Structure formats: C-alpha cells, structure tokens
C-alpha cells in the first residue's frame, strides 16, 4: 500500500515533498533555507520539466527569503538572497526580481543603478515609476518626481501614501511658482 508517485517525482521521494512543505512554511526562514539546499541537490539529478520546476522553486525560495529579510530590515541579507535568485536561470518573468533588486540599490544609495533598472522596467510593475520618482526626488528633480508619481498612480501602483506624496509635491511646486 501507499499511493504511487508519477515519474519523474518518484525519483526525488520524501526529500522533495518534505522540502516543498518547508518552502511553503512561512516560519522560520531556516526551513526555507533548508528547502533551497535540498532543491539544489535534487536539481543536479533532474532533467527536463522536473529540472525547470526545481530551478523555479529555488529561485522562488530565494526571492521569498529576500522578501522576508527585507521585512525584518535586514537589507544586506535581502540583497544576498535576491542576487542568488538572479543567478538562477528559469523561464519565469524577472521583472519583480529586477524591481526588488533596484529597490535595494535605492536603499543603499546607488541611485544611478536604481534609476537605470527602474527605467528598464518601463512601468512594469507600476511601482517602478514610483521608485524612479523617489530617485528623481532625491536627485533634486521634484517636477520629474511628481510626473512619475502620477504615472505610478495611473498604472495602479500599490502604496498607501502615494496620493499624499502627489498632493505634497503639487503644493510645494505650486508655492515655488
């Protein structure tokens, strides 16, 4: 008895399924780190579709670990995880990953790198306009920042204070003219 697992997953056995459960578990991060190690070990044996799925899980694990580190205000660790995710070649879209790395560039004061990355994203995700506006504001271009904030709002950027930022910028620029 038991249920049969279809190939190619039958080769990976309990190691895969236990790691997948750890990958899905939001607490503690050490479980997800352990899952990444197992996925990496399994990926060396995998081929075809299973290899692609494992690479996707590895990259996703690193992205989640990066997000969790950022939420804990551990930006250096977040950057390490996101750069590890960046090294994993998958067919998955990279825009969110590229955006999150650019946010860290912005955080660390690498404004030129951040601006280039946000511009390359072309508003996808819309938060890239918002963050490019922040870069422009830090560089002293309030008009360009306001324009980008408006574009971000039009495109549906998620930030609870965006409307407030636009209002403040409009008042400041109106007072200067």
C-alpha positions in Angstrom: 0.0 0.0 0.0 0.6 3.7 -0.4 -0.1 5.9 -3.3 2.2 5.8 -6.3 4.0 9.0 -7.3 4.4 9.5 -11.0 7.7 10.0 -12.7 9.9 12.0 -12.5 8.9 12.9 -9.0 9.2 9.3 -7.8 13.0 9.7 -8.0 13.0 12.5 -5.6 10.9 10.9 -2.9 10.4 12.3 0.5 13.2 14.7 0.2 11.3 16.7 -2.4 8.0 16.6 -0.6 9.4 17.5 2.8 11.3 20.4 1.2 8.3 21.6 -0.6 6.4 21.7 2.6 9.2 23.7 4.2 9.3 26.0 1.2 5.6 26.7 1.7 6.0 27.3 5.5 6.5 31.0 6.2 8.2 30.5 9.6 11.0 30.1 10.4 13.3 31.2 7.5 15.7 28.3 8.3 13.1 25.9 7.0 13.0 27.6 3.6 16.8 27.8 3.6 16.9 24.0 4.1 14.4 23.6 1.3 16.7 25.5 -1.0 19.6 23.2 -0.2 17.5 20.2 -0.9 16.1 21.6 -4.1 19.7 22.4 -5.3 20.8 18.9 -4.5 17.8 17.4 -6.4 18.3 19.7 -9.3 21.7 18.2 -10.0 19.9 14.9 -10.8 16.9 16.3 -12.5 16.2 16.7 -16.3 13.6 18.2 -18.4 10.4 19.6 -16.8 11.4 18.5 -13.3 14.7 20.4 -13.6 12.9 23.5 -14.7 10.4 23.2 -11.8 13.2 22.7 -9.3 15.1 25.8 -10.7 11.8 27.8 -10.4 11.4 26.6 -6.8 15.0 27.5 -6.0 14.6 31.0 -7.4 11.2 31.5 -5.7 12.7 30.3 -2.4 15.5 32.9 -2.7 13.0 35.6 -3.6 10.8 34.7 -0.6 13.8 34.7 1.7 14.8 38.1 0.3 11.4 39.5 0.9 11.3 38.1 4.5 14.8 39.5 5.2 13.7 42.9 3.9 10.6 42.8 6.1 12.9 42.2 9.1 15.0 45.3 8.0 17.9 43.1 7.1 18.6 44.7 3.7 22.1 43.2 3.3 20.7 39.7 3.7 17.8 40.5 1.4 20.2 41.6 -1.3 22.3 38.4 -0.9 19.1 36.3 -1.4 17.9 38.3 -4.3 21.3 38.2 -6.1 21.2 34.4 -5.5 17.8 34.3 -7.1 19.1 36.4 -10.0 21.7 33.7 -10.8 19.0 31.0 -11.3 18.1 30.7 -14.9 14.4 30.0 -15.4 11.6 30.7 -17.8 9.8 32.8 -15.2 9.4 36.6 -15.5 12.2 38.6 -13.9 10.5 42.0 -13.6 9.6 41.6 -9.9 13.1 40.3 -9.1 14.8 43.1 -11.0 12.5 45.7 -9.4 13.3 44.4 -5.9 17.0 44.5 -6.5 16.6 48.1 -7.8 14.7 48.9 -4.6 17.8 47.7 -2.6 20.0 49.8 -4.9 17.9 52.7 -3.9 18.0 51.8 -0.2 21.8 51.6 -0.3 22.1 55.0 -2.2 23.1 53.5 -5.5 20.8 56.0 -7.3 22.3 55.6 -10.8 22.0 51.8 -10.8 18.5 52.1 -9.3 17.4 54.6 -11.9 18.7 52.5 -14.8 16.9 49.4 -13.5 13.6 51.2 -12.9 13.7 52.8 -16.4 14.5 49.5 -18.0 11.3 48.1 -16.4 9.2 50.6 -18.3 6.4 50.8 -15.7 6.1 47.0 -15.2 5.5 46.7 -12.3 3.9 50.2 -11.8 5.8 50.6 -8.6 8.9 51.1 -10.8 7.5 54.5 -11.7 7.0 55.3 -8.0 10.6 54.3 -7.1 12.0 56.1 -10.1 10.1 59.2 -8.8 11.8 58.7 -5.5 15.2 58.6 -7.2 14.5 61.8 -9.1 13.3 63.5 -5.9 16.5 62.5 -4.1 18.4 63.9 -7.1 16.6 67.2 -6.8 14.2 67.0 -9.7 10.8 67.5 -8.0 8.9 68.1 -11.2 10.0 64.8 -12.7 9.3 63.0 -9.4 5.8 64.4 -9.5 5.3 63.3 -13.1 6.5 59.8 -12.2 4.3 59.6 -9.0 1.3 60.5 -11.2 2.2 57.8 -13.7 2.5 55.3 -10.9 -0.9 56.2 -9.6 -2.5 55.9 -13.0 -0.9 52.5 -13.5 -2.2 51.2 -10.1 1.0 51.3 -8.0 0.4 49.9 -4.6 1.5 52.4 -2.0 -0.9 53.7 0.6 0.8 57.1 0.8 1.2 57.7 -2.9 -1.8 60.1 -3.2 -0.4 62.1 -0.2 3.0 62.3 -1.8 1.5 63.7 -5.0 -0.6 66.2 -3.1 2.5 67.4 -1.1 4.6 67.7 -4.3 1.9 69.6 -6.1 1.6 72.1 -3.2 5.4 72.5 -3.0 5.8 73.1 -6.7 2.8 75.4 -6.7 4.3 77.5 -3.9 7.6 77.8 -5.8 5.9 79.2 -8.9 
